[in-house]
């Protein structure tokens, strides 16, 4: 926050020899403080000392109050012609290197998480080579399991038909009745096997 101003040449002339403020009966303390502020030099090699001729707002207010109280024909805005408000340069404190390193680490983690989220549904399969070896192995195992299942189905139905046909010879004397009984039992066994196969395939698809 600004609290001082850089005095212009007009104020310097007013306080200098033969100036308007020399004829005014300024309080000794106020005159001494103004002359000290206007005659102050900047220290060499000290960037925080500021420019020359810095006058605080307090001294300006006291000067203004004195001129109004005495009914002087001098006006403050005329004395401050060419003066500028002094805004000191704000020196930023150095950043903590540990904090900077932690922020960089967090940025990298967030970037990796965002990349994983974006590429979640993207596969690395190369269409020119027909997929990876792991995918090929899964396909081979799936085909092998399907062939075994079909083979077991055929063997089970055929065994049910043969067993029922041979066993029905002790119940039926006609061949047509024996074949019909064997077909009924084989159909029931086949439907049961199909039901089990369908439920098994549904479970496997649900795990994918």
C-alpha positions as CSV (number, residue, x, y, z in Angstrom):
1,X,0.0,0.0,0.0
2,X,1.3,3.4,-1.0
3,X,2.3,5.7,2.0
4,X,4.8,8.1,0.4
5,X,5.3,10.2,-2.7
6,X,8.2,11.4,-4.7
7,X,8.5,15.1,-4.4
8,X,8.6,17.2,-7.6
9,X,10.6,20.2,-8.5
10,X,7.7,22.5,-7.4
11,X,7.9,21.4,-3.8
12,X,11.7,21.5,-3.8
13,X,11.6,25.1,-5.0
14,X,9.0,26.1,-2.4
15,X,11.3,24.8,0.4
16,X,14.5,26.0,-1.2
17,X,16.1,29.5,-0.7
18,X,13.6,32.2,-1.7
19,X,10.8,29.7,-2.0
20,X,7.2,30.4,-0.9
21,X,7.4,28.1,2.1
22,X,10.5,29.9,3.4
23,X,8.3,33.0,4.1
24,X,5.7,30.9,5.8
25,X,6.1,30.4,9.6
26,X,6.1,26.6,9.4
27,X,6.5,24.8,12.7
28,X,10.1,24.0,13.3
29,X,9.5,20.3,13.6
30,X,7.4,20.1,10.4
31,X,10.0,22.2,8.5
32,X,12.9,20.0,9.8
33,X,11.1,16.8,8.7
34,X,10.3,18.1,5.3
35,X,13.8,19.3,4.7
36,X,15.3,16.0,6.0
37,X,12.9,14.0,3.7
38,X,13.7,16.1,0.6
39,X,17.4,16.1,1.3
40,X,17.7,12.4,1.9
41,X,19.9,10.5,-0.6
42,X,19.5,6.9,-1.7
43,X,22.1,4.5,-0.3
44,X,24.3,3.0,-2.8
45,X,23.9,-0.8,-3.2
46,X,20.6,-0.8,-1.2
47,X,17.7,-1.5,-3.5
48,X,15.2,-1.3,-0.6
49,X,16.0,2.3,0.3
50,X,13.8,3.6,-2.5
51,X,14.4,6.7,-4.7
52,X,15.4,10.2,-3.4
53,X,13.0,12.8,-2.0
54,X,10.4,10.6,-0.5
55,X,7.8,12.4,1.6
56,X,5.3,10.6,3.7
57,X,1.6,11.3,3.5
58,X,1.6,12.3,7.1
59,X,3.9,15.2,6.4
60,X,1.8,16.3,3.5
61,X,-1.3,16.2,5.7
62,X,0.3,18.3,8.4
63,X,1.5,20.8,5.7
64,X,-2.0,21.0,4.3
65,X,-3.6,21.5,7.8
66,X,-1.1,24.3,8.5
67,X,-1.8,26.1,5.3
68,X,-5.6,26.0,5.8
69,X,-5.3,27.0,9.5
70,X,-3.2,30.1,8.7
71,X,-5.3,31.1,5.6
72,X,-2.2,30.9,3.3
73,X,-2.7,31.7,-0.4
74,X,-0.6,28.6,-1.2
75,X,-2.6,25.6,-2.3
76,X,-1.4,22.0,-1.8
77,X,-2.2,20.9,-5.3
78,X,0.1,23.6,-6.6
79,X,2.9,22.5,-4.3
80,X,2.5,18.9,-5.3
81,X,2.7,19.6,-9.1
82,X,5.1,17.1,-10.7
83,X,5.1,14.9,-7.6
84,X,4.2,11.2,-8.0
85,X,2.9,8.5,-5.6
86,X,5.7,6.1,-4.8
87,X,4.7,2.4,-5.2
88,X,7.5,0.2,-3.8
89,X,8.4,-2.9,-5.7
90,X,6.9,-6.0,-4.1
91,X,9.6,-8.6,-3.6
92,X,8.2,-12.1,-4.0
93,X,9.6,-14.6,-1.5
94,X,11.4,-17.5,-3.0
95,X,9.4,-20.6,-3.5
96,X,10.1,-23.6,-1.4
97,X,11.9,-26.2,-3.5
98,X,10.3,-29.1,-1.7
99,X,6.8,-27.6,-2.3
100,X,7.7,-27.1,-6.0
101,X,8.9,-30.8,-6.3
102,X,5.7,-32.0,-4.7
103,X,3.5,-29.9,-7.0
104,X,5.4,-31.3,-10.1
105,X,4.9,-34.9,-8.8
106,X,1.2,-34.3,-8.3
107,X,0.9,-32.8,-11.8
108,X,2.6,-35.9,-13.3
109,X,0.3,-38.3,-11.3
110,X,-2.8,-36.4,-12.4
111,X,-1.6,-36.5,-16.0
112,X,-1.0,-40.3,-15.8
113,X,-4.4,-40.9,-14.3
114,X,-6.0,-38.8,-17.0
115,X,-4.1,-40.7,-19.7
116,X,-5.2,-44.1,-18.3
117,X,-8.8,-42.9,-18.1
118,X,-8.8,-41.8,-21.7
119,X,-7.1,-44.9,-23.0
120,X,-9.1,-47.3,-20.8
121,X,-11.2,-48.6,-23.7
122,X,-8.4,-48.6,-26.3
123,X,-6.8,-51.9,-27.0
124,X,-3.2,-52.4,-28.1
125,X,-4.0,-55.0,-30.6
126,X,-2.3,-54.7,-34.0
127,X,-4.7,-55.6,-36.8
128,X,-1.8,-56.3,-39.2
129,X,-0.6,-59.2,-37.1
130,X,-3.9,-60.6,-36.0
131,X,-3.6,-59.7,-32.3
132,X,-1.1,-60.6,-29.6
133,X,0.0,-64.1,-28.7
134,X,-2.1,-64.0,-25.5
135,X,-5.2,-63.3,-27.6
136,X,-4.4,-66.2,-30.0
137,X,-3.9,-68.5,-27.0
138,X,-7.3,-67.6,-25.7
139,X,-9.0,-68.2,-29.0
140,X,-7.3,-71.6,-29.4
141,X,-8.4,-72.6,-25.9
142,X,-12.0,-71.4,-26.6
143,X,-12.2,-73.5,-29.9
144,X,-10.7,-76.5,-28.1
145,X,-13.3,-76.2,-25.3
146,X,-16.1,-75.9,-27.9
147,X,-15.0,-79.0,-29.8
148,X,-14.7,-81.0,-26.6
149,X,-18.2,-79.9,-25.6
150,X,-19.7,-80.8,-28.9
151,X,-18.0,-84.2,-28.9
152,X,-19.2,-84.9,-25.3
153,X,-22.7,-84.0,-26.4
154,X,-22.7,-86.4,-29.3
155,X,-21.2,-89.2,-27.3
156,X,-23.7,-88.7,-24.5
157,X,-26.7,-88.7,-26.8
158,X,-25.5,-91.7,-28.7
159,X,-24.7,-93.6,-25.5
160,X,-28.2,-92.8,-24.2
161,X,-29.8,-94.0,-27.4
162,X,-27.8,-97.3,-27.5
163,X,-28.3,-98.1,-23.9
164,X,-32.0,-97.4,-24.1
165,X,-32.3,-99.4,-27.3
166,X,-30.6,-102.4,-25.8
167,X,-32.5,-102.2,-22.5
168,X,-35.8,-101.8,-24.2
169,X,-35.4,-105.3,-25.7
170,X,-36.4,-106.7,-22.4
171,X,-39.6,-104.6,-22.3
172,X,-40.7,-104.3,-25.9
173,X,-40.7,-107.1,-28.5
174,X,-41.2,-104.9,-31.6
175,X,-38.2,-103.0,-33.0
176,X,-40.3,-99.9,-33.7
177,X,-41.1,-99.6,-30.0
178,X,-37.5,-100.1,-29.0
179,X,-36.3,-97.4,-31.5
180,X,-39.1,-95.0,-30.3
181,X,-38.1,-95.5,-26.7
182,X,-34.4,-95.0,-27.5
183,X,-35.2,-91.7,-29.4
184,X,-37.3,-90.4,-26.5
185,X,-34.6,-91.0,-23.9
186,X,-31.9,-89.7,-26.3
187,X,-33.9,-86.5,-26.9
188,X,-34.4,-85.9,-23.2
189,X,-30.7,-86.4,-22.5
190,X,-29.8,-84.1,-25.5
191,X,-32.1,-81.3,-24.2
192,X,-30.6,-81.6,-20.7
193,X,-27.1,-81.4,-22.2
194,X,-28.1,-78.4,-24.3
195,X,-29.5,-76.6,-21.2
196,X,-26.2,-77.2,-19.3
197,X,-24.2,-76.0,-22.3
198,X,-26.2,-72.8,-22.6
199,X,-25.9,-72.0,-18.9
200,X,-22.1,-72.7,-19.0
201,X,-21.7,-70.4,-22.0
202,X,-23.7,-67.6,-20.3
203,X,-21.4,-67.8,-17.3
204,X,-18.3,-67.6,-19.4
205,X,-19.6,-64.6,-21.3
206,X,-20.5,-62.8,-18.1
207,X,-16.9,-63.1,-16.9
208,X,-15.5,-61.4,-20.0
